[in-house]
Amino acid sequence: MSEDALEAAQQAYQSAQEALQTARRKLAEAVLDAYANGEPVGRIAEGCGSF
């Protein structure tokens, strides 16, 4: 693998990590908002694909 390809792969990996962290943060916010609005925990979990 050339140095340029390796650097591009590292940048892509970093971008993917950042996107995953953002998605996790948004999911956590959505779950907390739903819970604060009285949504049952089981329904929240179903909506998240936890069951």
Buried (B, 14 or more C-beta within 10 A) or exposed (E): EEEEEEEEEEEEEEEEEEEEEEEEEEEEEEBEEBEEEEEEEEEBEEEEEEE
